[in-house]
Amino acid sequence: MDTQRAQEIAFSPNMENVIYKGEPVYIEHVDQNNGIATIHPLSNPNDKQSVAVTNLEIKGDVH
């Protein structure tokens, strides 16, 4: 995923099916300058992580 798409998802009122390492996650914030997203697993909102946006996928996207 690119930073622009991650930013769109973060601001969207609709919940996208974003995946990180096979696990559904929620994007809290995107640092477009550094290509980093703050995320947490849907199953554990307290487990916040900063990850490269390029490591995020939208479930069902074919590359």
Secondary structure, DSSP 8 states (H G I E B T S, - for coil): --HHHHHHHHH-SS---EEETTEEEEEEEEETTTTEEEEEETT-TT--EEEEGGGEEETT---
